[in-house]
């Protein structure tokens, strides 16, 4: 459970990486399904929260972003940078982009997957059940046949995970306790987050099947317009928030990301000529 997850590591012939920032659960495994839809020489790195390894968490999204900028620069010392974040990860990606720009670096792509500020109204509903925590692993590795008991305990969840194939089988009750505490802390960070202004465009993906996104104007891509100097390009997906990283959803998100990444690479080549 390292802070940087090399979903597809760099090689000498690689292009600039895509850096994917974890949702509130703290893990970045959920982005692995993007590989099938991106160019084979596009490295992908996941940034994981310190609480997944038992370290102290952050006191603010600004502090998290500062740490992640350092991790990103350890992989890619200079821009242009490409960022993606799902849920809480989108808020952190926005602040990472601003900090990179303040350091004089270029951010060629800022993209978010169903990421919003957490208002007072929604904070009381934001602390999840154990079942919701398991659901945000963002993978189909558990299989479609699994039904989550909303009253399950962390021990129940650990036993469920041990019974399934894949990386989640290694998670213990202690791991799940860390993830649960980290998730709860993430909701507090999202509630306290006050975005600054990013100088550029935003690529956004909306969970179109969530009723809250259809009825609450603060839960729409357009809510980011005051914090973006450029344009917002939104793509609605026929899924709920918890299903944004299923293979079906990433089959929609991945090609759009790839198109934007390739366009950014073309612009970079033209600038060098």
C-alpha positions in Angstrom: 0.0 0.0 0.0 2.5 2.6 -1.3 1.7 6.3 -1.7 2.3 6.0 -5.5 0.7 3.1 -7.3 2.4 2.5 -10.7 -0.7 1.3 -12.6 1.5 1.5 -15.8 5.0 2.7 -15.0 7.1 5.0 -17.2 9.7 3.7 -19.7 12.2 5.6 -21.8 9.7 5.8 -24.6 6.7 6.9 -22.5 4.6 10.0 -22.9 3.8 12.3 -20.0 1.9 10.3 -17.3 -1.7 10.6 -16.2 -1.8 11.0 -12.4 -5.0 9.7 -10.8 -5.9 10.9 -7.3 -7.8 8.5 -5.0 -11.4 8.9 -3.9 -12.2 9.2 -0.2 -11.5 5.5 0.4 -7.8 6.4 -0.2 -7.0 3.6 -2.7 -6.2 4.2 -6.4 -6.7 0.7 -7.7 -10.0 1.8 -9.1 -8.3 3.5 -12.1 -6.6 0.3 -13.5 -9.5 -0.2 -15.9 -8.4 2.9 -17.8 -5.4 1.1 -19.3 -7.4 -0.7 -21.9 -8.6 2.7 -23.3 -5.4 4.8 -23.2 -2.4 4.7 -25.6 -0.1 1.8 -24.6 2.8 4.2 -24.1 0.8 6.4 -21.7 2.0 5.8 -18.1 -0.7 5.9 -15.3 0.1 6.5 -11.7 -2.3 6.4 -8.8 -1.8 8.6 -5.7 -3.0 6.9 -2.5 -3.7 8.5 0.8 -1.3 8.0 3.7 -3.9 6.5 5.9 -4.0 3.3 3.8 -0.5 2.5 5.1 -1.3 3.5 8.6 0.3 7.0 8.5 -1.2 10.2 9.7 -3.8 11.8 7.4 -4.0 15.4 6.2 -5.6 18.4 7.9 -6.7 20.0 4.7 -7.0 19.5 1.0 -4.3 22.1 0.5 -1.9 20.0 2.7 -2.8 16.8 0.7 -2.2 18.6 -2.6 1.2 19.8 -1.4 2.2 16.3 -0.6 0.9 14.9 -3.9 2.7 17.6 -5.9 5.9 16.3 -4.4 5.1 12.7 -5.3 4.1 13.8 -8.8 7.4 15.7 -9.3 9.3 12.6 -8.1 7.9 10.8 -11.1 7.7 13.7 -13.6 10.0 16.7 -12.6 8.5 19.0 -15.2 5.2 19.6 -16.9 3.0 19.5 -18.8 1.0 17.6 -16.2 -2.2 15.5 -16.6 -4.5 15.1 -13.6 -7.7 13.0 -12.9 -9.6 12.7 -9.7 -12.8 10.8 -8.7 -15.0 12.1 -5.9 -12.7 13.6 -3.2 -9.9 13.0 -5.6 -11.3 15.6 -8.0 -11.2 18.3 -5.3 -7.6 17.4 -4.5 -6.7 17.4 -8.3 -8.1 20.9 -8.6 -5.8 22.2 -5.8 -2.9 20.2 -7.1 -3.3 21.9 -10.5 -3.3 25.3 -8.9 -0.2 24.6 -6.9 1.6 23.3 -10.0 0.6 26.5 -11.9 1.8 28.6 -9.0 5.2 26.9 -9.3 5.4 27.9 -12.9 4.4 24.4 -14.3 2.0 23.8 -17.1 -1.2 21.7 -16.4 -2.3 20.4 -19.8 -5.3 18.4 -18.5 -7.5 18.7 -15.3 -10.3 16.2 -15.2 -12.8 15.2 -12.6 -15.2 12.3 -12.1 -18.3 13.4 -10.2 -16.5 15.7 -7.8 -18.3 18.3 -5.8 -17.9 20.4 -2.7 -19.7 19.0 0.3 -22.3 21.4 1.7 -23.6 21.6 5.2 -26.7 19.9 4.0 -24.9 16.8 2.8 -22.2 16.5 5.4 -24.5 14.7 7.8 -25.3 12.1 5.1 -21.7 11.7 4.0 -20.3 9.3 6.7 -20.7 6.0 5.0 -21.8 2.6 6.0 -19.3 -0.2 5.7 -21.2 -1.5 2.6 -20.7 1.9 1.0 -17.0 1.8 1.8 -16.7 -1.5 0.1 -18.7 -0.2 -2.8 -16.2 2.6 -3.4 -13.3 0.3 -4.1 -14.4 1.1 -7.6 -13.8 -2.3 -9.2 -15.8 -5.2 -10.4 -13.3 -7.6 -8.8 -15.8 -8.6 -6.2 -18.2 -9.8 -9.0 -21.7 -8.9 -9.9 -23.1 -11.6 -7.7 -22.2 -9.9 -4.5 -25.0 -8.4 -2.5 -24.0 -5.9 0.2 -25.8 -6.1 3.6 -26.2 -2.4 4.6 -25.7 -3.5 8.3 -22.5 -5.4 7.7 -19.6 -4.9 10.1 -15.9 -4.4 9.2 -15.3 -8.0 10.2 -18.1 -9.1 7.8 -16.6 -7.1 5.1 -13.1 -8.6 5.6 -14.6 -12.1 5.4 -16.4 -11.2 2.2 -13.2 -9.8 0.7 -11.2 -12.9 1.7 -13.7 -15.0 -0.2 -13.1 -13.2 -3.5 -10.2 -13.3 -6.0 -8.1 -10.3 -6.7 -6.2 -7.7 -4.6 -8.9 -7.0 -2.1 -8.6 -10.4 -0.6 -5.4 -9.2 1.2 -7.3 -6.5 3.1 -7.6 -7.2 6.8 -10.0 -5.8 9.4 -7.2 -3.4 10.4 -6.9 -2.2 6.9 -10.6 -1.7 6.7 -10.6 0.3 9.9 -7.9 2.6 8.5 -9.9 3.0 5.3 -13.1 3.7 7.1 -11.4 6.3 9.4 -9.7 7.9 6.3 -13.0 8.0 4.4 -14.7 9.8 7.3 -11.8 12.3 7.5 -12.1 12.8 3.7 -15.7 14.0 4.1 -14.6 16.6 6.6 -11.8 17.8 4.3 -14.3 18.0 1.4 -16.7 20.0 3.6 -14.0 22.5 4.6 -12.6 22.9 1.1 -12.8 26.3 -0.5 -11.6 26.1 -4.1 -9.3 28.7 -5.6 -9.3 29.5 -9.3 -7.6 27.2 -11.8 -6.3 28.9 -15.0 -7.6 26.6 -17.7 -10.3 24.2 -18.8 -12.0 21.4 -17.0 -13.0 18.0 -18.3 -15.8 16.6 -16.2 -17.7 13.3 -16.0 -21.1 13.3 -14.2 -22.9 10.3 -12.7 -26.1 11.0 -14.5 -28.2 8.4 -12.8 -27.8 9.9 -9.3 -31.0 11.8 -8.6 -29.1 14.3 -6.4 -27.1 15.4 -9.5 -30.4 16.2 -11.3 -32.0 18.1 -8.5 -29.2 19.9 -6.6 -27.5 22.7 -8.6 -24.4 22.4 -6.5 -24.0 18.8 -7.7 -23.4 19.6 -11.4 -20.3 20.3 -13.5 -21.4 23.9 -13.9 -20.9 24.5 -10.2 -17.2 24.6 -10.9 -17.4 27.5 -13.4 -16.5 30.2 -10.7 -13.3 28.3 -10.1 -12.2 27.7 -13.7 -11.1 30.5 -16.1 -11.7 28.4 -19.2 -14.6 26.1 -20.3 -16.1 23.0 -18.7 -16.7 20.1 -21.0 -19.1 17.7 -19.3 -20.0 14.1 -20.2 -23.0 12.5 -18.6 -22.7 8.8 -17.8 -25.6 6.4 -17.3 -24.5 5.3 -13.8 -24.5 6.3 -10.2 -21.5 7.8 -8.3 -20.4 4.5 -6.9 -20.2 3.0 -10.4 -18.0 5.6 -12.0 -15.0 3.2 -12.2 -16.8 0.0 -13.3 -15.6 -1.4 -16.6 -18.7 -0.1 -18.3 -18.2 3.4 -17.1 -14.4 3.5 -17.8 -15.2 2.3 -21.3 -16.9 5.7 -21.8 -14.5 7.8 -19.7 -11.3 6.2 -21.0 -11.7 7.0 -24.7 -12.6 10.6 -23.9 -9.6 11.0 -21.7 -7.4 9.5 -24.4 -8.7 11.9 -26.9 -7.8 14.9 -24.6 -4.4 13.4 -23.7 -3.6 12.9 -27.4 -4.7 16.5 -28.2 -2.5 17.8 -25.4 0.4 15.9 -26.8 -0.2 17.3 -30.2 -0.3 20.9 -28.8 3.0 20.2 -27.0 4.7 19.0 -30.2 3.5 22.1 -32.1 4.8 24.4 -29.3 8.3 22.8 -29.6 8.4 23.3 -33.4 
